[in-house]
Amino acid sequence: MRYIDPKSCQERLSKQDNLVIIDIRENYEYQYCNAGFTHIPMGEIAERHAEIPMDKDVVIMCQSGRRAEAVVNLLETEFHYPSVFVMEGGITNWIAEVDPSLKLD
């Protein structure tokens, strides 16, 4: 399993690199606080995986990283995505390292 830190994600996004970030948190979590990334709740990944491009590096983000690991495993083993990463620390680390204007509490 591969991991990527939030700062590296931000750098790649600012360069318009071949990267997409998918936020897999539940609807209520996403509505409360989000960074504007594509939202597909974890429970909908299997039925909506076609919405995730296979020709880009895909970063899966959740609250802290644990749920993202399960989704990365699913995308790699069941749907054969070639380049999937877990965002280290999820939105918690995104806030700490990239965008402190977002609030979880």
C-alpha positions in Angstrom: 0.0 0.0 0.0 1.3 3.4 -0.9 0.9 6.6 1.1 1.2 10.3 0.3 1.4 13.2 2.7 -1.0 16.2 2.4 1.8 18.7 1.5 2.8 16.5 -1.5 -0.8 16.3 -2.6 -1.1 20.1 -2.5 2.1 20.6 -4.4 0.9 18.2 -7.1 -2.5 19.9 -7.3 -1.0 23.3 -7.6 1.1 22.0 -10.6 -2.1 20.5 -12.1 -0.3 17.2 -11.9 -2.1 14.0 -12.9 -3.8 13.6 -9.5 -7.4 13.3 -8.1 -8.4 13.3 -4.5 -11.5 11.3 -3.4 -13.0 12.1 0.0 -14.7 8.9 1.3 -16.1 10.2 4.6 -19.8 10.0 5.3 -22.1 12.7 4.0 -22.5 14.3 7.4 -18.7 14.4 7.9 -18.2 15.9 4.4 -21.0 18.5 4.9 -19.5 19.6 8.2 -16.0 20.1 6.9 -14.4 19.5 3.5 -11.6 20.7 1.3 -13.7 20.6 -1.9 -12.5 17.3 -3.2 -14.7 14.8 -5.1 -16.9 13.1 -2.5 -17.8 9.4 -2.8 -18.8 7.9 0.6 -16.9 4.7 1.5 -20.1 2.6 1.3 -20.7 3.8 -2.3 -17.2 3.2 -3.7 -18.0 -0.3 -5.2 -21.1 1.0 -7.1 -19.5 4.3 -8.1 -15.9 3.3 -8.8 -16.4 4.1 -12.5 -16.5 7.8 -11.5 -12.9 7.5 -10.4 -10.4 7.9 -13.3 -8.0 5.1 -13.9 -5.6 7.2 -15.8 -4.7 9.5 -12.9 -3.0 9.0 -9.5 -5.9 8.6 -7.1 -5.6 9.7 -3.5 -8.2 8.4 -1.0 -8.9 10.6 2.0 -10.9 10.0 5.1 -10.8 11.4 8.6 -7.5 10.0 9.7 -6.5 7.4 7.1 -7.9 4.1 8.4 -10.9 3.8 6.1 -8.9 5.0 3.2 -6.6 1.9 3.5 -9.7 -0.4 3.0 -10.8 1.6 0.0 -7.3 1.6 -1.6 -7.2 -2.2 -1.1 -10.6 -2.5 -2.8 -9.7 -0.3 -5.7 -6.4 -2.1 -6.3 -7.5 -5.7 -5.9 -11.1 -5.7 -7.1 -11.1 -2.9 -9.7 -7.4 -3.0 -10.7 -6.6 0.7 -10.3 -2.9 1.1 -11.1 -2.0 4.1 -9.0 -3.9 4.6 -5.7 -2.6 6.2 -2.5 -3.8 6.7 1.1 -3.6 10.3 2.2 -1.5 10.1 5.4 -3.6 11.3 8.3 -6.7 12.2 6.2 -8.4 15.5 6.5 -7.0 15.9 10.0 -3.5 16.2 8.5 -4.7 18.2 5.6 -5.9 20.8 8.0 -2.7 20.7 10.1 -0.3 20.8 7.1 -2.2 22.6 4.3 -5.4 24.4 5.2 -5.8 25.4 8.9 -8.9 27.5 7.9 -10.9 24.3 7.9 -12.3 23.3 11.3 -13.3 19.8 12.4 -14.4 20.8 15.9 
